[in-house]
Amino acid sequence: MSHAPSTPSAISEADLHAYIDGQLEPERQAEMEAYLAQRPDEAQRLAVYRAQTRGLRALYAPVLLETLPPRLVQAALPRQPWYAQRLAAGIAIALVSAASAWFVRGSVDGEALRLALAPPAQGTLAGFAQRAAVAHVVYSPEVRHPVEVNADQEQHLVAWLSKRLGAALKVPSLQPMGYALMGGRLLPGDSAPVAQFMYQDASGQRLTLYVTHEAPKLSPQAETAFHFGQDGKVNVFYWVDHSFGYALSGSVDKATLTRVAQEIYRQIAPLVPAG
């Protein structure tokens, strides 16, 4: 005689988040798994939380791993005056709140959710290319707000992003290749703002172009060379030109992405920092 798995009682949000973080005892962990197996909607909600956690870690790990300035370390010591301690706590809360508020503006569902939850492949993408892939996974599935500024305001979009990045940006036209500009948005980078432009073809397939002024300086031989990497089913072509980094991301085959990347490179003149 078989018995259905027991269902835990009095499940709270704290229990669910402890389950996500792997902080439950083995027996309680098994009970939660049985509980979620009977509630696919709840399991889907927890999967979204996991995706948000992974996205935040990928985008903000460089900031979290930075060495704290000595003045902040000193301010955190308990013997400091009360106002110094409150200042340090306020800075920490503001950073975490800003990161969370930025990330929840995106949505992760369907295939994008699976990609966000999948463990990253070893040795494929790093630096701005990895951040570009994560940003593509976060924003390309969006239905209502895939971009901050639509293509019908392209002049405003270019002026705004150029000012924030400190360079005169040029938006490539990919219409001859079947991709129309949807618009763009401003994103947080490692230490400065970055730009993301989004394109879509007639079938709804989307590509994103990530532009950053934080790209590492390469040797003259490596400068402007194309590099290819993957994050799940997201393919990324990226290159560095005059200290600006470009990353083209999409769930299309490598040959198609290569042709689009070459066309973008042909159209974009080297960016020169303002001033």
C-alpha positions, 0 to 999 in steps of 0.5 A, a space after each residue: 500500500 502506497 502513501 502520498 507524501 506528507 504535506 507540511 503545514 503553516 508554510 510561510 514566506 520565510 520558509 520559502 526563502 529559506 528553501 531557496 537559500 538552502 538553509 532548511 534541515 534535510 527533513 524539512 527540505 524534503 517536505 518542501 519539495 513534496 509541497 512544491 511538487 503539488 503546487 506548480 504555480 508556487 514552484 514557478 514563483 520560487 524559480 523566478 526568485 532564483 533567477 533574480 538572485 542569479 541575475 543580481 549576482 552576475 550584475 553586481 558581484 564586481 561591486 560586492 567584491 570590491 575592497 571597502 574604502 578604509 573610511 567605511 571600514 572605520 565607520 562600521 566599527 562599534 566604537 565610532 560615534 552613532 552618526 558614523 554607524 548610521 551613515 555606513 548602514 544607510 549606504 549599505 541599505 541604499 546599495 541593496 535597495 537600488 540593486 533590487 529595484 533595478 532588477 525587478 523592472 525586468 521579467 524572466 519567463 519561459 525559455 528565459 527563465 530556464 536560461 537564467 536558472 541554468 548553471 553558467 558554462 565554464 570559461 565561456 563569457 566574462 566581464 562585459 560580455 557576461 553582463 550583456 548576456 544576462 541583460 539579454 536574458 532579463 529584458 528580451 522576453 519583456 512584452 510591455 516594457 522591453 525598452 525604456 525609450 522606443 524607436 519612434 524617439 530615436 533622436 532623444 534615445 541617442 542623445 540621452 545615452 550618448 550623454 550618459 556614456 560620455 560619447 557620441 553613440 550611433 545606432 546601427 540600422 539593421 533593417 536590410 538584415 530583417 531586424 527593426 530597432 525597438 529602442 533602448 535603455 540605460 543599464 548599470 555596468 561595473 562602475 559606469 552606465 552602459 547602453 542596450 539597444 534592442 532589435 526584432 525581426 518579423 518572427 519576433 526574434 530579438 537581438 540586443 546590442 550592449 555598449 560600454 565604456 568599461 571595456 578592458 584595453 587590449 593589445 593592438 593585435 587583439 583590438 577589434 577582433 571578434 570573440 564568441 561565447 555562449 550562456 545557455 542558448 544565448 550566443 554572444 559576439 563581442 569586441 573592443 574598439 578604442 576602449 569601448 566594448 560591444 556585445 551582440 546577444 541573441 538566441 540565433 545561430 552563430 552564422 546569423 549572429 556573425 553577419 549581424 555583428 559584422 554589419 554593426 561593426 561596419 556602421 559604427 565609427 570608433 567612439 571618442 569620449 566627449 571632451 
